[in-house]
Amino acid sequence: MPPTNSKSDAPYANVTLVRRSEPAANETFQLGGIRLDILEDGRNTDRRLSAVRIFVPPRTPGPAQHWHQMHDETFLVEKGTATFTSREDKITAREGDYVVVPTCSPHTFANDSDEELVMYNTFTPAFYIDYFRLMAKMVEESDDGKLSPKIAKDAMDRYATLVTGATSEW
């Protein structure tokens, strides 16, 4: 028998369905060649969890290798193959593979293949979703409208994210 709640005044939250074809508030960001669709920005999880769907074109690098001081990430590969790098170690993640990146773990990802890579990416706590919003705003306000290593680093600095030394498009 399932557990029951005997208190009629207990707080309940609504379950939220996010259809893959309908990202949260249709919020999408283009950062370099990579597109991110926000699925959950934390408003339904009391800011404990956020999630995006990432689309990475063939032969596209990801961000500079970095680590987070304040949040964990996970990546679920939906389509294609992702190459994750942690320090010098390479990890190949294929469809259905799930990559867990705890706080303080150096990492980056890339699509080294000839087909599109699609991943679900979660952040806990949810505040890191605002990093992408900030970076998109900084790109929009830049002189050339392009993502640069400086923009990426400035945004990372504001979200307790440190670059490990390697550089990238973002």
Buried (B, 14 or more C-beta within 10 A) or exposed (E): EEEEEEEEEEEEEEEEEBEEEEBBEEBBBEBBBBBBBBBBBBEBBEBEBBBBBBBBEEEBBBBBBBBBEEBBBBBBBBBBBBBBBBEEEEEEBEEEBEBEBEEEBBBBBBBBBEEEBBBBBBBBBBBBBBBBBBBBEBBEEEEEEEBBBEBBBEBBEEBBBBBBEEEBBB
